[in-house]
């Protein structure tokens, strides 16, 4: 099913751009998380915490958990990049897949990092605002079009 109309199209294009931005940032964060040592990755994720307090000899299991988180950031970013491309083309499936993947990843971030005050506003909270905006814009466009 494809959506149409000019206003709906504009809203979806804005949402698509937001998802691509979100996806690129998260894919890059995933690559950096996987490729770095555990202490660097942890301080990159919790960038609002004094980096000196995070420097320690982490057990290998913690490194595995952090790398798994990095992998999730990488594939989630990839999915939303692809979703953004298809949302630009007015794909209803892409609207919902991107909202599920990017939106749910960011809900976890919001609950455990944002609310815990472990991050800086930029880029962490800004990315949460971007994903929420993309979800709201694309859902608004979709449900507005459905009513017609």
Steps between C-alpha positions, in 0.01 A plus 500: 500500500633844407398834643443812290416871522741791525486572876531132585790474259682793662452358851627161389805654332587685820455177699713313246783752534480477880519119487800507267680746732412286802608186319837637388581626851403166657677285241816706555458473878466124461819477297689716751363298792604167348840617377614669823607357832232455765593802713493732198167355385344538844617860531366568150158367595493668843659823379342703780701313763855592599711283265756438775234320704443255214863402440552156649585146407162369384439124493487349152127432548436875534692556177276241334187674628625839378588354159154344478355846574721642225375235259140593587578867434655405165214287369234734645666791323515300178133409519394861553722624215330253267164584659560869440560434131174307476305753709613764247327277242188491724527138618258428783698192607816712533316749722414226748830306479704817555279604791531157658875468458618858552224597738542201729880529501464862607239425766759279670759775466260756642407284800846378595738774378303827466298461819810377683683820394791298360516691172553843354217673315693478173492252336306267732186689591493669159487156335209404725317817393576422135362146519190614691442773241537251215249264662248779567529655153472171313213370716317832468539488121391136486194532723397829340511332159309195623211719615465631144 
